[in-house]
């Protein structure tokens, strides 16, 4: 189990932009309320956002992040070098596997659902309806994203 040092705790708080302070004696605990999550826009993401809660997905080590998909925004087939563990927090997340993107073959996953993305396994996902979707992703970095077809933009809007 990873132990948070005071330095790492401070780094995590900086990453999420949190102003919350741990009570005296709680220096190894990290608390983040929903309003303290620091969302960042994904370039070219049609409004998709990401937030790192702990760790750094670009560096070796454990990380926890969240992805927010606006209504009708999905990503195209891609893969990551290490496994990722995804929990649906809000909305119905539509997840597909394989190299071919087809919304009709996406599996709807309601809040509370869990999915494992195996290392190097092609997948695609997002919101295929009128609702915003938030998922929490846990993985071991570096957690890069490699598109299956780099000629296509990774993010797209899907028709209702």
C-alpha positions as a printed Julia matrix, in Angstrom:
160×3 Matrix{Float64}:
   0.0    0.0     0.0
   1.3    3.45   -0.89
   2.03   5.74    2.08
   1.49   9.44    1.55
   4.33  11.54    2.91
   3.67  15.15    3.9
   5.5   16.24    0.72
   3.37  13.97   -1.48
   0.21  15.12    0.28
   1.13  18.75   -0.43
   1.88  17.87   -4.05
  -1.51  16.16   -4.41
  -3.31  19.15   -2.98
  -1.52  21.39   -5.47
  -2.49  19.09   -8.33
  -6.18  19.29   -7.54
  -6.13  22.95   -6.59
  -7.73  22.15   -3.27
  -7.84  24.66   -0.47
  -8.88  22.05    2.09
  -6.47  21.46    4.93
  -6.26  18.26    6.94
  -6.98  18.65   10.65
  -3.97  18.33   12.96
  -2.87  14.7    13.2
  -4.42  13.78    9.83
  -1.36  14.55    7.71
  -1.52  11.21    5.87
  -5.14  11.6     4.83
  -6.28  13.31    1.65
  -9.82  14.63    1.49
 -11.34  16.13   -1.65
 -14.97  17.14   -1.84
 -16.73  17.39   -5.23
 -16.51  21.19   -5.23
 -12.73  20.98   -4.68
 -12.09  18.88   -7.8
 -10.04  20.96  -10.24
 -11.35  20.15  -13.73
  -9.17  20.92  -16.76
 -10.46  21.08  -20.33
  -9.18  18.36  -22.65
  -7.69  20.01  -25.78
  -9.92  19.16  -28.74
 -12.23  17.28  -26.36
 -15.53  18.97  -27.3
 -15.98  20.02  -23.67
 -14.56  16.87  -22.04
 -12.61  17.51  -18.86
 -10.11  15.65  -16.68
  -9.11  16.06  -13.05
  -6.2   14.42  -11.27
  -7.05  13.59   -7.66
  -3.83  11.88   -6.62
  -0.5   11.07   -8.23
   0.55  12.02  -11.73
  -0.65   9.88  -14.66
   2.37  10.99  -16.7
   4.88   9.57  -14.19
   5.51   6.1   -12.73
   3.25   5.37   -9.79
  -0.35   5.07   -8.74
  -2.76   7.78   -9.87
  -6.47   8.51   -9.46
  -8.24  10.8   -11.9
 -11.7   11.61  -13.13
 -13.02  12.12  -16.64
 -16.13  14.17  -17.39
 -17.9   13.6   -20.71
 -20.5   16.2   -21.76
 -23.66  14.9   -23.43
 -23.0   13.17  -26.77
 -19.19  13.3   -26.48
 -17.13  10.14  -26.82
 -13.58   9.2   -27.62
 -12.49   7.04  -30.52
 -10.68   3.72  -30.13
  -7.44   4.06  -28.18
  -5.33   2.14  -25.67
  -3.11   2.71  -22.64
   0.19   0.96  -21.78
  -1.04  -0.18  -18.35
  -4.37  -1.45  -17.04
  -6.93   1.09  -15.87
  -9.77   0.53  -13.44
 -12.88   2.61  -14.12
 -15.88   3.28  -11.85
 -18.92   5.16  -13.12
 -19.82   7.94  -10.67
 -22.5    9.89  -12.57
 -24.62   9.29  -15.66
 -24.68   6.27  -17.93
 -21.26   5.66  -19.47
 -21.19   3.91  -22.83
 -18.16   1.67  -23.27
 -17.02  -0.22  -26.33
 -14.08  -2.49  -27.0
 -12.01  -3.17  -30.07
 -10.6   -1.12  -32.94
 -13.93  -0.21  -34.6
 -16.02   2.63  -33.18
 -19.78   2.02  -33.4
 -22.08   3.6   -30.81
 -24.68   0.89  -31.48
 -22.26  -1.66  -29.99
 -21.45   0.33  -26.83
 -22.49  -1.2   -23.52
 -24.44   1.17  -21.24
 -23.0    1.22  -17.73
 -25.03   3.02  -15.04
 -23.6    4.71  -11.93
 -21.8    2.23   -9.7
 -20.6    0.12  -12.64
 -16.96  -0.97  -12.83
 -14.79  -1.87  -15.84
 -11.18  -2.93  -16.28
  -9.32  -1.72  -19.35
  -6.52  -4.26  -19.78
  -3.1   -2.95  -20.78
  -2.83  -2.22  -24.52
  -6.48  -3.26  -25.16
  -8.34  -1.01  -27.61
 -11.49   0.61  -26.26
 -13.66   3.72  -26.63
 -16.25   5.32  -24.39
 -18.18   8.38  -23.28
 -21.69   9.82  -23.17
 -24.06   8.71  -25.91
 -27.1   10.46  -24.42
 -28.27  13.84  -23.1
 -26.52  13.39  -19.74
 -23.09  14.32  -18.42
 -21.0   11.32  -17.4
 -18.25  11.24  -14.78
 -15.97   8.24  -14.3
 -13.12   7.7   -11.88
  -9.99   6.05  -13.25
  -7.28   4.4   -11.19
  -4.08   3.2   -12.8
  -0.34   2.94  -12.63
   1.58   5.49  -14.69
   2.77   6.5   -17.01
  -0.77   6.43  -18.36
  -0.46   7.7   -21.9
  -3.24   7.42  -24.49
  -2.48   6.04  -27.94
  -5.16   6.38  -30.64
  -5.78   3.3   -32.78
  -5.97   5.58  -35.84
  -3.81   8.66  -35.22
  -5.16  10.27  -38.43
  -8.55  10.76  -36.75
  -9.24  13.18  -33.89
  -9.54  11.29  -30.6
 -12.72  13.07  -29.5
 -16.01  13.33  -31.37
 -19.63  14.32  -30.91
 -22.19  11.59  -31.56
 -25.75  12.07  -32.79
 -28.65  11.54  -30.41
